Amino acid sequence: MEKLLPEKIAAQIRDVFHQLKNPVQVLLFVSQKNCDFCAETRQLLEEVIPLSDLLSLSVHDLAEEPDLAKHYQVEEKSPAIVIAAREGEQVTDYGIRYLGIPSGHEFTTLIQDLILVSGRDSGLSPQLREYVKGLTKPLHLQVFVTPT
Amino acid sequence: MVLAHQIAMENPSMVLAEGVEATEFQELSEKYGISSVPDTVINEDAGRVIGAVPEQNMLAELMRVLGK
């Protein structure tokens, strides 16, 4: 299969990944039906994740692992990417999801997210940080984007 | 998008932050009438932030929706 990432780009990403500090677990949820971009998303992640030893990828089928899908709140959503922290076997969910293929501009977002989670710090300004920490009601953010 | 993810990271037990590729998830996009991106839907349209905004604007809208 032809690669999605040319070697030159892969080398650049490898460089950027020097900023990674701690292990990151990426979970990809796919579906056999009604998923135009599952195969391509899987291929993209299978090319990106091996570019650093700190990154791991697991691929899950929504139909075969419904409990896991429910746990990560990605039922009936594919492709869905969860970017979580990992310490040994322990995976910590940070509530970070990406639904769809992270291509074009959103490819940069994927790389930024990996670095963000790896750093284990949100990097928010003190005011917003305090506000979010003090939330007592659930907050659901859905950021709609397009690849270009 | 990264701002939403930063917010989730700060309090993952309360916050779920999804980036949604609008053309692939058309039903969702239509539900919220997405016409330009980025467009952030807060708590199933209790609030809305259009465009890539500074943290202050996001905070103001969150306060409006969820209270101070």
Backbone of each chain as ProteinMPNN parsed JSONL, in Angstrom:
{"seq_chain_A": "MEKLLPEKIAAQIRDVFHQLKNPVQVLLFVSQKNCDFCAETRQLLEEVIPLSDLLSLSVHDLAEEPDLAKHYQVEEKSPAIVIAAREGEQVTDYGIRYLGIPSGHEFTTLIQDLILVSGRDSGLSPQLREYVKGLTKPLHLQVFVTPT", "coords_chain_A": {"N_chain_A": [[0.843, -1.204, 0.0], [0.474, 2.211, -0.797], [2.189, 4.835, 0.879], [0.749, 7.292, 3.073], [2.069, 9.348, 4.227], [4.737, 11.098, 3.016], [8.269, 10.339, 3.056], [9.798, 12.561, 3.712], [8.064, 14.248, 5.134], [7.46, 12.553, 7.254], [9.933, 12.506, 8.496], [10.097, 15.131, 9.401], [8.013, 15.138, 11.257], [8.975, 13.284, 13.063], [11.038, 14.773, 14.122], [9.598, 16.87, 15.374], [8.351, 15.357, 17.289], [10.244, 15.077, 19.199], [9.594, 16.728, 21.186], [7.847, 15.359, 22.756], [6.985, 14.116, 25.965], [5.916, 12.281, 27.86], [4.329, 8.988, 27.905], [1.755, 8.326, 25.483], [-1.466, 7.158, 24.754], [-3.192, 6.204, 21.962], [-6.413, 5.616, 20.933], [-8.208, 4.115, 18.429], [-11.363, 4.022, 17.055], [-13.2, 2.066, 14.9], [-15.433, 1.151, 12.199], [-17.138, -1.402, 10.409], [-19.099, -0.79, 8.652], [-20.689, 1.876, 6.834], [-18.557, 3.722, 6.977], [-16.633, 5.831, 5.551], [-14.073, 6.8, 5.881], [-12.608, 5.26, 7.624], [-10.61, 3.296, 7.026], [-8.574, 4.81, 5.877], [-7.987, 6.593, 7.93], [-7.047, 4.852, 9.83], [-4.761, 3.927, 8.52], [-3.288, 6.293, 8.376], [-2.816, 6.855, 11.113], [-1.382, 4.566, 11.728], [0.911, 5.097, 10.436], [1.86, 7.409, 11.636], [1.999, 7.052, 14.485], [4.102, 5.134, 15.053], [6.299, 6.768, 14.817], [7.331, 7.704, 17.138], [8.642, 6.377, 20.172], [7.196, 6.849, 22.402], [4.57, 6.814, 21.825], [1.555, 4.959, 21.496], [-0.709, 2.823, 19.735], [-4.007, 1.601, 19.624], [-6.472, -0.327, 18.003], [-9.932, -0.474, 17.625], [-13.014, -2.167, 17.088], [-16.185, -0.856, 16.701], [-18.513, -2.428, 16.757], [-17.619, -4.841, 17.742], [-16.568, -4.256, 20.221], [-18.505, -3.036, 22.105], [-18.824, -2.194, 24.778], [-16.456, -0.923, 25.429], [-16.55, 1.152, 23.612], [-18.739, 2.509, 24.594], [-17.797, 3.256, 27.077], [-15.89, 5.137, 26.322], [-17.526, 6.953, 25.154], [-18.078, 6.966, 22.365], [-19.933, 5.702, 20.828], [-21.46, 4.584, 17.868], [-19.985, 6.349, 16.381], [-17.709, 6.815, 13.939], [-14.793, 7.261, 11.912], [-13.429, 7.341, 15.233], [-11.242, 9.037, 17.344], [-9.404, 8.668, 20.263], [-7.427, 10.436, 22.453], [-5.264, 9.7, 24.846], [-3.652, 9.595, 28.098], [-0.903, 7.542, 29.11], [0.408, 5.406, 31.562], [2.527, 2.965, 32.043], [0.494, 0.201, 32.117], [-1.723, 1.585, 32.615], [-4.302, 3.575, 31.461], [-5.243, 6.895, 31.059], [-8.052, 8.777, 30.62], [-8.483, 11.832, 29.045], [-10.674, 13.119, 28.094], [-10.501, 13.859, 25.478], [-11.318, 13.919, 22.14], [-11.405, 13.044, 18.663], [-13.371, 13.187, 15.922], [-13.535, 11.705, 12.887], [-11.388, 11.896, 9.951], [-8.168, 13.042, 10.622], [-7.043, 15.108, 8.631], [-5.338, 17.334, 6.331], [-5.47, 20.621, 7.546], [-6.221, 19.745, 10.043], [-4.538, 17.718, 10.598], [-2.335, 18.828, 11.729], [-3.492, 19.578, 14.123], [-3.853, 17.072, 15.299], [-1.173, 16.335, 15.772], [-0.456, 18.382, 17.535], [-2.201, 17.795, 19.645], [-1.2, 15.333, 20.506], [1.263, 16.112, 21.529], [0.411, 17.852, 23.5], [-1.044, 16.151, 25.324], [0.987, 14.454, 26.011], [2.592, 16.167, 27.464], [1.179, 16.472, 29.762], [-0.009, 18.732, 30.775], [-2.367, 21.307, 30.614], [-1.814, 23.865, 29.772], [-3.368, 26.121, 29.844], [-4.456, 29.547, 30.45], [-4.161, 31.074, 33.705], [-6.679, 32.027, 34.662], [-8.75, 30.808, 33.085], [-8.099, 28.175, 33.544], [-8.564, 27.887, 36.326], [-11.319, 28.332, 36.349], [-12.315, 26.161, 34.817], [-11.417, 23.976, 36.283], [-13.006, 24.254, 38.505], [-15.523, 23.521, 37.705], [-18.804, 22.301, 38.16], [-20.801, 21.273, 36.792], [-21.51, 19.156, 33.966], [-19.664, 19.599, 30.946], [-19.931, 19.815, 27.526], [-18.165, 20.004, 24.697], [-18.253, 20.602, 21.276], [-16.374, 20.841, 18.579], [-16.643, 21.932, 15.45], [-15.076, 21.281, 12.399], [-13.38, 21.581, 9.204], [-11.388, 19.836, 6.767], [-9.802, 21.601, 5.233]], "CA_chain_A": [[0.0, 0.0, 0.0], [1.25, 3.449, -0.853], [2.161, 5.569, 2.146], [0.085, 8.586, 3.083], [3.067, 10.34, 4.616], [6.024, 10.982, 2.337], [9.366, 10.196, 4.011], [10.249, 13.895, 4.143], [7.116, 14.696, 6.171], [7.66, 11.667, 8.409], [11.164, 12.962, 9.167], [9.75, 16.376, 10.111], [7.186, 14.782, 12.422], [9.899, 12.647, 14.009], [11.721, 15.908, 14.765], [8.632, 17.54, 16.265], [8.052, 14.429, 18.381], [11.25, 15.196, 20.261], [8.946, 17.479, 22.269], [7.027, 14.454, 23.573], [7.615, 13.907, 27.276], [5.384, 11.097, 28.544], [3.606, 8.108, 26.975], [0.403, 8.661, 25.039], [-2.195, 6.049, 24.148], [-4.219, 6.616, 21.008], [-7.379, 4.555, 20.639], [-8.99, 4.402, 17.226], [-12.576, 3.219, 16.915], [-13.61, 1.977, 13.504], [-16.646, 0.399, 11.957], [-17.087, -2.066, 9.098], [-20.103, -0.259, 7.724], [-20.932, 3.325, 6.821], [-17.406, 4.508, 7.42], [-15.836, 6.095, 4.353], [-12.699, 7.204, 6.154], [-11.983, 4.44, 8.665], [-9.382, 2.643, 6.562], [-7.555, 5.83, 5.668], [-7.616, 7.121, 9.248], [-6.222, 3.813, 10.446], [-3.455, 3.93, 7.859], [-2.589, 7.512, 8.781], [-2.325, 6.677, 12.489], [-0.369, 3.5, 11.725], [2.168, 5.684, 9.949], [2.304, 8.487, 12.544], [2.277, 6.617, 15.86], [5.433, 4.514, 15.207], [7.396, 7.734, 14.692], [7.908, 7.924, 18.468], [8.488, 5.254, 21.112], [6.285, 7.236, 23.491], [3.195, 6.736, 21.343], [1.002, 3.631, 21.209], [-2.007, 2.841, 19.066], [-4.833, 0.398, 19.624], [-7.599, -0.157, 17.09], [-11.092, -1.183, 18.16], [-14.204, -2.155, 16.242], [-17.35, -0.431, 17.495], [-19.476, -3.521, 16.893], [-17.032, -5.934, 18.524], [-16.265, -3.821, 21.592], [-19.483, -1.993, 22.434], [-18.638, -1.666, 26.134], [-15.334, 0.022, 25.386], [-17.058, 2.319, 22.892], [-19.62, 3.224, 25.524], [-16.909, 3.837, 28.088], [-15.253, 6.334, 25.748], [-18.587, 7.785, 24.579], [-17.917, 7.082, 20.916], [-20.857, 4.783, 20.166], [-21.988, 4.994, 16.556], [-19.169, 7.391, 15.773], [-16.465, 6.284, 13.394], [-13.746, 6.926, 12.862], [-13.288, 8.184, 16.419], [-9.898, 8.938, 17.914], [-9.269, 9.095, 21.661], [-6.016, 10.663, 22.763], [-5.229, 9.535, 26.298], [-2.334, 9.442, 28.715], [-0.619, 6.166, 29.517], [1.535, 5.135, 32.466], [2.542, 1.502, 32.066], [-0.738, -0.338, 31.534], [-2.808, 2.471, 33.033], [-4.676, 4.606, 30.491], [-6.053, 7.953, 31.668], [-8.826, 9.507, 29.612], [-8.537, 13.278, 29.274], [-11.863, 13.694, 27.459], [-10.105, 14.405, 24.178], [-11.789, 13.087, 21.024], [-11.457, 13.618, 17.325], [-14.249, 12.366, 15.09], [-13.231, 11.924, 11.474], [-9.971, 11.743, 9.613], [-7.433, 14.29, 10.859], [-6.2, 15.399, 7.464], [-5.196, 18.759, 6.043], [-5.152, 21.459, 8.704], [-6.464, 19.003, 11.277], [-3.395, 16.845, 10.866], [-1.54, 19.62, 12.679], [-4.187, 19.46, 15.41], [-3.515, 15.756, 15.845], [0.205, 16.384, 16.279], [-0.499, 19.253, 18.721], [-2.881, 17.05, 20.713], [-0.276, 14.31, 21.015], [2.263, 16.814, 22.335], [-0.321, 18.371, 24.658], [-1.316, 15.07, 26.274], [2.285, 13.973, 26.45], [3.127, 17.109, 28.441], [0.356, 16.338, 30.981], [-0.399, 20.057, 31.28], [-3.256, 21.924, 29.628], [-1.23, 25.102, 29.261], [-4.356, 27.2, 29.842], [-4.168, 30.704, 31.287], [-4.605, 30.807, 35.078], [-8.099, 32.329, 34.872], [-9.557, 29.755, 32.465], [-7.73, 26.952, 34.257], [-9.297, 27.881, 37.595], [-12.746, 28.203, 36.055], [-12.601, 24.796, 34.351], [-11.182, 23.086, 37.433], [-14.089, 24.4, 39.472], [-16.824, 23.168, 37.113], [-19.564, 21.287, 38.886], [-21.756, 20.711, 35.828], [-20.812, 18.615, 32.792], [-19.468, 20.486, 29.798], [-19.706, 19.076, 26.282], [-17.735, 20.896, 23.619], [-18.122, 19.971, 19.959], [-15.757, 21.825, 17.695], [-16.784, 21.495, 14.06], [-13.987, 21.74, 11.532], [-13.254, 20.895, 7.915], [-9.96, 19.562, 6.575], [-9.011, 22.641, 4.57]], "C_chain_A": [[0.877, 1.253, 0.0], [1.097, 4.224, 0.458], [1.413, 6.894, 2.005], [1.084, 9.686, 3.41], [4.362, 10.125, 3.836], [7.157, 10.972, 3.379], [9.84, 11.544, 4.571], [9.364, 14.433, 5.287], [7.3, 13.859, 7.438], [8.885, 12.106, 9.204], [10.892, 14.235, 9.971], [8.951, 16.07, 11.378], [8.061, 14.139, 13.501], [10.64, 13.712, 14.81], [10.826, 16.581, 15.799], [8.354, 16.664, 17.489], [9.15, 14.397, 19.445], [10.696, 15.974, 21.448], [8.1, 16.587, 23.174], [7.757, 14.129, 24.872], [7.206, 12.605, 27.953], [4.557, 10.263, 27.563], [2.159, 8.532, 26.71], [-0.216, 7.426, 24.394], [-3.259, 6.603, 23.212], [-5.121, 5.415, 20.746], [-8.168, 4.987, 19.414], [-10.186, 3.448, 17.178], [-13.029, 3.26, 15.465], [-14.879, 1.131, 13.385], [-16.565, -0.197, 10.565], [-18.073, -1.463, 8.105], [-20.256, 1.252, 7.886], [-19.753, 4.137, 7.336], [-16.453, 4.71, 6.245], [-14.351, 6.299, 4.669], [-11.974, 6.357, 7.2], [-10.639, 3.857, 8.226], [-8.24, 3.653, 6.432], [-7.058, 6.417, 6.996], [-6.691, 6.138, 9.956], [-4.813, 3.816, 9.838], [-2.629, 5.139, 8.293], [-1.989, 7.347, 10.18], [-1.237, 5.603, 12.541], [0.964, 3.979, 11.147], [2.732, 6.708, 10.938], [2.793, 7.948, 13.895], [3.661, 5.952, 16.017], [6.596, 5.502, 15.11], [7.973, 8.142, 16.053], [7.643, 6.73, 19.36], [7.499, 5.574, 22.22], [4.816, 7.101, 23.091], [2.776, 5.285, 21.099], [-0.383, 3.777, 20.594], [-2.735, 1.52, 19.299], [-6.056, 0.685, 18.758], [-8.743, -1.048, 17.556], [-12.27, -1.075, 17.201], [-15.43, -1.849, 17.113], [-18.315, -1.578, 17.763], [-18.945, -4.639, 17.789], [-16.754, -5.559, 19.972], [-17.209, -2.698, 22.029], [-19.289, -1.376, 23.82], [-17.518, -0.635, 26.174], [-15.769, 1.325, 24.684], [-17.935, 3.178, 23.793], [-18.784, 3.946, 26.575], [-16.282, 5.145, 27.581], [-16.249, 7.263, 25.038], [-18.418, 8.025, 23.074], [-18.854, 6.129, 20.156], [-21.396, 5.41, 18.885], [-21.203, 6.131, 15.915], [-17.891, 6.758, 15.238], [-16.071, 7.037, 12.126], [-13.739, 7.891, 14.049], [-11.917, 7.941, 17.032], [-9.93, 9.469, 19.34], [-7.782, 9.272, 21.926], [-5.89, 10.722, 24.28], [-3.793, 9.42, 26.801], [-2.13, 7.974, 29.076], [0.579, 6.129, 30.451], [1.577, 3.625, 32.615], [1.298, 0.973, 31.38], [-1.94, 0.574, 31.794], [-3.077, 3.559, 31.996], [-5.592, 5.622, 31.172], [-6.722, 8.78, 30.582], [-8.881, 10.989, 29.971], [-9.755, 13.934, 28.607], [-11.595, 14.278, 26.085], [-10.492, 13.434, 23.06], [-11.602, 13.826, 19.712], [-12.287, 12.678, 16.47], [-14.014, 12.695, 13.628], [-11.757, 11.733, 11.205], [-9.243, 13.075, 9.844], [-6.477, 14.579, 9.701], [-6.143, 16.903, 7.253], [-4.783, 19.518, 7.282], [-5.277, 20.674, 10.006], [-5.383, 17.964, 11.577], [-2.479, 17.526, 11.889], [-2.157, 19.538, 14.077], [-3.852, 18.137, 16.087], [-2.125, 15.779, 16.491], [0.248, 17.233, 17.559], [-1.126, 18.539, 19.909], [-1.954, 16.007, 21.338], [0.751, 14.95, 21.938], [1.631, 17.336, 23.633], [-0.5, 17.289, 25.728], [-0.009, 14.519, 26.848], [2.89, 14.865, 27.528], [2.369, 17.079, 29.76], [-0.038, 17.683, 31.593], [-1.218, 20.75, 30.203], [-2.67, 23.188, 29.019], [-2.205, 26.272, 29.209], [-3.886, 28.363, 30.713], [-4.74, 30.447, 32.682], [-6.106, 30.995, 35.275], [-9.008, 31.214, 34.326], [-9.33, 28.421, 33.176], [-8.54, 26.82, 35.557], [-10.792, 27.648, 37.378], [-13.097, 26.753, 35.706], [-12.434, 23.783, 35.487], [-12.359, 23.095, 38.395], [-15.46, 24.011, 38.931], [-17.523, 22.087, 37.925], [-20.647, 20.679, 37.997], [-20.975, 20.198, 34.623], [-20.745, 19.636, 31.649], [-19.144, 19.631, 28.581], [-19.367, 20.079, 25.186], [-17.635, 20.088, 22.335], [-17.594, 21.025, 18.992], [-15.822, 21.296, 16.262], [-15.694, 22.125, 13.207], [-14.114, 21.066, 10.169], [-11.76, 20.782, 7.62], [-9.158, 20.721, 5.982], [-9.097, 23.972, 5.305]], "O_chain_A": [[1.883, 1.331, 0.706], [0.023, 4.259, 1.058], [1.445, 7.531, 0.952], [0.962, 10.813, 2.932], [5.01, 9.089, 3.979], [7.007, 11.538, 4.461], [10.228, 11.652, 5.735], [9.859, 14.993, 6.266], [7.297, 14.388, 8.549], [8.876, 12.081, 10.435], [11.395, 14.396, 11.083], [9.181, 16.665, 12.431], [7.907, 14.414, 14.691], [10.842, 13.572, 16.016], [11.231, 16.828, 16.935], [8.147, 17.174, 18.59], [8.99, 13.752, 20.481], [11.226, 15.909, 22.557], [7.681, 17.019, 24.248], [8.967, 13.899, 24.887], [8.034, 11.911, 28.542], [4.134, 10.762, 26.52], [1.456, 9.023, 27.593], [0.422, 6.739, 23.595], [-4.122, 7.378, 23.625], [-4.65, 4.337, 20.384], [-8.724, 6.084, 19.37], [-10.031, 2.229, 17.25], [-13.216, 4.327, 14.88], [-15.322, 0.493, 14.34], [-16.004, 0.405, 9.65], [-17.918, -1.598, 6.891], [-19.983, 1.812, 8.947], [-19.935, 5.125, 8.048], [-15.586, 3.878, 5.978], [-13.484, 6.012, 3.844], [-10.864, 6.69, 7.616], [-9.655, 3.917, 8.964], [-7.103, 3.387, 6.821], [-5.871, 6.699, 7.161], [-5.704, 6.519, 10.585], [-3.813, 3.722, 10.55], [-1.43, 5.028, 8.546], [-0.819, 7.654, 10.409], [-0.282, 5.72, 13.309], [2.004, 3.351, 11.343], [3.949, 6.851, 11.059], [3.855, 8.334, 14.383], [4.33, 6.187, 17.023], [7.75, 5.119, 15.299], [8.984, 8.841, 16.115], [6.565, 6.137, 19.319], [7.016, 4.671, 22.903], [3.925, 7.258, 23.926], [3.546, 4.488, 20.563], [-1.122, 4.716, 20.887], [-2.14, 0.448, 19.183], [-6.604, 1.787, 18.776], [-8.547, -2.229, 17.845], [-12.496, -0.034, 16.584], [-15.669, -2.506, 18.126], [-18.867, -1.692, 18.857], [-19.705, -5.298, 18.499], [-16.709, -6.423, 20.848], [-16.784, -1.571, 22.287], [-19.553, -0.191, 24.022], [-17.613, 0.386, 26.856], [-15.412, 2.428, 25.098], [-17.878, 4.407, 23.757], [-19.044, 5.102, 26.911], [-16.164, 6.122, 28.32], [-15.852, 8.239, 24.402], [-18.594, 9.14, 22.585], [-18.606, 5.793, 18.998], [-21.736, 6.592, 18.835], [-21.7, 6.799, 15.009], [-17.087, 6.226, 16.003], [-16.943, 7.413, 11.342], [-14.004, 9.084, 13.903], [-11.489, 6.801, 17.213], [-10.417, 10.57, 19.597], [-6.98, 8.377, 21.659], [-6.35, 11.67, 24.918], [-2.859, 9.18, 26.036], [-3.097, 7.252, 29.32], [1.62, 6.729, 30.181], [0.706, 3.062, 33.278], [1.063, 1.254, 30.205], [-3.028, 0.357, 31.261], [-2.199, 4.365, 31.687], [-6.593, 5.253, 31.786], [-6.062, 9.396, 29.744], [-9.282, 11.35, 31.078], [-9.854, 15.161, 28.561], [-12.369, 15.094, 25.586], [-10.052, 12.285, 23.036], [-11.636, 15.055, 19.654], [-11.945, 11.506, 16.312], [-14.261, 13.816, 13.183], [-10.976, 11.444, 12.111], [-9.656, 14.109, 9.32], [-5.274, 14.329, 9.784], [-6.837, 17.655, 7.938], [-3.859, 19.116, 7.989], [-4.53, 20.909, 10.956], [-5.328, 17.407, 12.674], [-1.929, 16.884, 12.784], [-1.449, 19.442, 15.079], [-3.602, 18.087, 17.292], [-1.938, 15.302, 17.61], [0.896, 16.864, 18.538], [-0.65, 18.658, 21.038], [-1.935, 15.83, 22.556], [1.073, 14.407, 22.994], [2.229, 17.271, 24.707], [-0.15, 17.49, 26.891], [0.07, 14.168, 28.026], [3.613, 14.387, 28.402], [2.853, 17.597, 30.767], [-0.359, 17.765, 32.778], [-0.83, 20.784, 29.035], [-2.989, 23.542, 27.884], [-1.91, 27.301, 28.6], [-3.039, 28.198, 31.591], [-5.698, 29.687, 32.827], [-6.739, 30.208, 35.979], [-9.913, 30.743, 35.015], [-10.262, 27.643, 33.378], [-9.12, 25.771, 35.839], [-11.438, 26.889, 38.1], [-14.056, 26.193, 36.236], [-13.226, 22.85, 35.621], [-12.675, 22.083, 39.021], [-16.461, 24.159, 39.633], [-16.915, 21.094, 38.324], [-21.318, 19.718, 38.373], [-19.915, 20.728, 34.29], [-21.668, 20.422, 31.439], [-18.211, 18.829, 28.597], [-20.199, 20.902, 24.804], [-17.014, 19.026, 22.303], [-18.294, 21.976, 18.641], [-15.14, 20.333, 15.912], [-15.427, 23.324, 13.28], [-14.864, 20.103, 10.007], [-10.959, 21.544, 8.161], [-7.952, 20.811, 6.209], [-8.489, 24.953, 4.878]]}, "seq_chain_B": "MVLAHQIAMENPSMVLAEGVEATEFQELSEKYGISSVPDTVINEDAGRVIGAVPEQNMLAELMRVLGK", "coords_chain_B": {"N_chain_B": [[-9.828, 24.237, 18.119], [-7.798, 22.893, 19.542], [-7.869, 24.373, 21.863], [-10.316, 23.607, 23.04], [-9.673, 20.985, 23.62], [-7.63, 21.406, 25.434], [-9.096, 22.446, 27.517], [-10.698, 20.262, 28.243], [-8.737, 18.577, 29.189], [-8.03, 19.746, 31.558], [-10.067, 19.183, 33.297], [-11.172, 16.378, 33.117], [-13.177, 14.745, 34.178], [-15.449, 16.202, 34.097], [-15.57, 17.351, 31.594], [-16.091, 16.821, 28.128], [-14.508, 16.903, 25.113], [-14.956, 17.171, 21.808], [-13.545, 17.072, 18.647], [-14.963, 17.593, 15.553], [-15.206, 16.374, 12.364], [-16.719, 18.089, 9.992], [-17.794, 17.482, 7.42], [-17.774, 14.728, 7.305], [-19.421, 14.014, 9.371], [-22.178, 14.673, 8.797], [-24.85, 14.687, 9.584], [-24.791, 15.535, 12.228], [-23.661, 18.071, 11.818], [-25.668, 19.281, 10.366], [-27.696, 19.261, 12.202], [-26.891, 21.231, 13.971], [-26.715, 23.34, 12.308], [-24.272, 24.087, 11.021], [-22.286, 26.396, 9.385], [-19.968, 27.77, 8.979], [-16.535, 27.237, 9.778], [-13.926, 27.18, 12.321], [-16.549, 26.071, 14.498], [-17.911, 26.121, 17.575], [-19.928, 24.124, 19.491], [-21.651, 24.34, 22.453], [-22.63, 22.36, 25.099], [-24.837, 20.959, 23.705], [-25.884, 23.045, 22.124], [-26.534, 25.078, 23.934], [-24.838, 27.067, 24.104], [-22.562, 28.913, 21.98], [-19.65, 29.259, 20.062], [-18.224, 30.978, 17.57], [-15.694, 30.686, 15.18], [-12.07, 30.821, 15.571], [-11.23, 31.585, 18.643], [-9.818, 33.808, 21.176], [-8.78, 32.725, 24.494], [-10.162, 34.223, 26.429], [-12.632, 34.943, 25.255], [-13.811, 32.463, 24.959], [-14.018, 31.726, 27.621], [-15.814, 33.659, 28.547], [-18.175, 32.913, 27.196], [-18.551, 30.351, 28.217], [-19.034, 30.986, 30.873], [-21.411, 32.34, 30.579], [-23.11, 30.293, 29.786], [-22.802, 28.251, 31.721], [-22.671, 29.509, 34.1], [-21.024, 31.617, 36.543]], "CA_chain_B": [[-9.977, 22.824, 18.509], [-6.856, 22.528, 20.6], [-8.345, 25.029, 23.091], [-11.338, 22.733, 23.631], [-8.965, 19.821, 24.165], [-6.919, 21.874, 26.634], [-10.123, 22.603, 28.561], [-11.048, 18.908, 28.691], [-7.605, 18.02, 29.923], [-7.98, 20.365, 32.881], [-11.093, 18.588, 34.172], [-11.772, 15.345, 32.267], [-14.366, 14.107, 34.746], [-16.592, 17.057, 33.786], [-15.55, 17.887, 30.23], [-15.821, 15.997, 26.95], [-14.247, 17.825, 24.004], [-14.859, 16.447, 20.542], [-13.357, 17.721, 17.358], [-15.847, 16.878, 14.635], [-14.988, 16.7, 10.961], [-18.109, 18.431, 9.648], [-18.3, 16.851, 6.2], [-17.972, 13.307, 7.57], [-20.528, 13.861, 10.319], [-23.103, 15.634, 8.219], [-26.089, 14.739, 10.36], [-24.494, 16.404, 13.375], [-23.453, 19.434, 11.305], [-26.977, 19.819, 9.987], [-28.446, 19.443, 13.449], [-26.498, 22.504, 14.576], [-26.646, 24.36, 11.267], [-22.892, 24.565, 10.882], [-22.063, 26.97, 8.057], [-18.554, 28.141, 8.877], [-15.724, 26.53, 10.773], [-14.444, 26.34, 13.394], [-17.764, 26.478, 15.185], [-17.951, 25.305, 18.787], [-21.251, 23.967, 20.092], [-21.487, 24.088, 23.881], [-23.762, 21.655, 25.727], [-25.951, 20.732, 22.762], [-26.344, 24.347, 21.618], [-26.853, 26.074, 24.969], [-23.91, 28.158, 23.798], [-21.943, 28.793, 20.667], [-18.505, 30.135, 19.812], [-17.868, 30.859, 16.158], [-14.34, 31.13, 14.858], [-11.005, 30.472, 16.504], [-11.25, 32.764, 19.517], [-8.909, 33.783, 22.322], [-9.294, 32.072, 25.7], [-11.093, 35.107, 27.136], [-13.958, 34.846, 24.636], [-14.337, 31.144, 25.306], [-14.356, 31.781, 29.043], [-17.028, 34.475, 28.682], [-19.319, 32.12, 26.748], [-18.732, 29.267, 29.189], [-19.66, 31.591, 32.06], [-22.796, 32.671, 30.231], [-23.88, 29.047, 29.722], [-22.705, 27.413, 32.932], [-22.616, 30.351, 35.298], [-19.672, 31.966, 37.006]], "C_chain_B": [[-9.046, 22.459, 19.657], [-7.293, 23.163, 21.92], [-9.389, 24.156, 23.797], [-10.675, 21.52, 24.284], [-8.176, 20.195, 25.427], [-7.889, 21.968, 27.814], [-10.502, 21.235, 29.129], [-9.964, 18.343, 29.595], [-7.555, 18.529, 31.366], [-8.987, 19.725, 33.843], [-11.856, 17.489, 33.42], [-12.993, 14.665, 32.875], [-15.619, 14.921, 34.426], [-16.692, 17.408, 32.298], [-15.28, 16.799, 29.189], [-15.653, 16.949, 25.777], [-14.013, 17.044, 22.717], [-14.549, 17.398, 19.4], [-14.209, 16.929, 16.384], [-15.578, 17.329, 13.204], [-16.383, 16.849, 10.33], [-18.638, 17.696, 8.416], [-18.548, 15.349, 6.401], [-19.151, 13.053, 8.499], [-21.61, 14.885, 9.983], [-24.382, 15.801, 9.033], [-25.927, 15.681, 11.562], [-24.358, 17.862, 12.935], [-24.784, 20.081, 10.971], [-27.818, 20.121, 11.218], [-28.151, 20.822, 14.054], [-26.353, 23.63, 13.547], [-25.264, 24.96, 11.099], [-22.704, 25.135, 9.474], [-20.639, 27.477, 7.892], [-17.802, 27.41, 9.984], [-14.495, 27.365, 11.137], [-15.684, 26.946, 14.049], [-17.903, 25.542, 16.388], [-19.351, 25.313, 19.394], [-21.053, 23.562, 21.552], [-22.768, 23.484, 24.449], [-25.007, 21.616, 24.847], [-26.668, 22.024, 22.4], [-26.884, 25.311, 22.682], [-25.958, 27.292, 24.748], [-23.189, 27.878, 22.507], [-20.749, 29.739, 20.596], [-18.075, 29.933, 18.371], [-16.484, 31.446, 15.911], [-13.341, 30.625, 15.886], [-10.8, 31.688, 17.394], [-10.195, 32.66, 20.624], [-9.591, 33.153, 23.548], [-10.358, 32.904, 26.408], [-12.516, 35.009, 26.594], [-14.619, 33.519, 24.979], [-14.808, 31.146, 26.752], [-15.668, 32.544, 29.252], [-18.272, 33.671, 28.293], [-19.596, 30.955, 27.707], [-19.431, 29.788, 30.438], [-21.126, 31.905, 31.808], [-23.669, 31.408, 30.285], [-23.938, 28.33, 31.072], [-22.732, 28.216, 34.225], [-21.191, 30.586, 35.725], [-19.309, 31.105, 38.198]], "O_chain_B": [[-9.449, 21.803, 20.618], [-7.113, 22.566, 22.982], [-9.341, 23.992, 25.016], [-11.074, 21.088, 25.366], [-8.069, 19.403, 26.363], [-7.554, 21.622, 28.947], [-10.614, 21.068, 30.343], [-10.24, 17.719, 30.62], [-7.096, 17.831, 32.27], [-8.781, 19.727, 35.057], [-13.039, 17.645, 33.12], [-13.776, 14.059, 32.143], [-16.73, 14.392, 34.477], [-17.774, 17.725, 31.803], [-14.377, 15.977, 29.341], [-16.561, 17.722, 25.474], [-13.007, 16.352, 22.563], [-15.225, 18.411, 19.22], [-14.172, 15.699, 16.398], [-15.705, 18.508, 12.874], [-17.116, 15.874, 10.162], [-19.812, 17.327, 8.376], [-19.417, 14.766, 5.752], [-19.799, 12.009, 8.425], [-21.909, 15.804, 10.746], [-24.923, 16.9, 9.156], [-26.798, 16.499, 11.862], [-24.87, 18.77, 13.589], [-25.009, 21.259, 11.248], [-28.553, 21.107, 11.263], [-29.044, 21.488, 14.577], [-25.922, 24.734, 13.879], [-25.101, 26.179, 11.042], [-22.936, 24.439, 8.485], [-20.156, 27.598, 6.766], [-18.383, 27.019, 10.996], [-14.063, 28.187, 10.33], [-15.836, 28.164, 14.137], [-18.001, 24.325, 16.232], [-19.884, 26.36, 19.759], [-20.379, 22.576, 21.851], [-23.854, 24.041, 24.291], [-26.063, 22.151, 25.186], [-27.897, 22.086, 22.375], [-27.609, 26.251, 22.359], [-26.29, 28.404, 25.159], [-23.197, 26.756, 22.0], [-20.837, 30.89, 21.024], [-17.617, 28.854, 17.993], [-16.155, 32.541, 16.367], [-13.711, 30.078, 16.926], [-10.262, 32.703, 16.953], [-9.74, 31.568, 20.964], [-10.817, 33.065, 23.617], [-11.336, 32.364, 26.925], [-13.482, 34.993, 27.357], [-15.818, 33.453, 25.251], [-15.878, 30.624, 27.063], [-16.522, 32.126, 30.034], [-19.296, 33.736, 28.973], [-20.752, 30.624, 27.97], [-20.307, 29.125, 30.994], [-21.971, 31.759, 32.691], [-24.805, 31.441, 30.76], [-24.995, 27.867, 31.499], [-22.808, 27.649, 35.316], [-20.273, 29.865, 35.333], [-18.213, 31.236, 38.744]]}, "name": "protein", "num_of_chains": 2, "seq": "MEKLLPEKIAAQIRDVFHQLKNPVQVLLFVSQKNCDFCAETRQLLEEVIPLSDLLSLSVHDLAEEPDLAKHYQVEEKSPAIVIAAREGEQVTDYGIRYLGIPSGHEFTTLIQDLILVSGRDSGLSPQLREYVKGLTKPLHLQVFVTPTMVLAHQIAMENPSMVLAEGVEATEFQELSEKYGISSVPDTVINEDAGRVIGAVPEQNMLAELMRVLGK"}
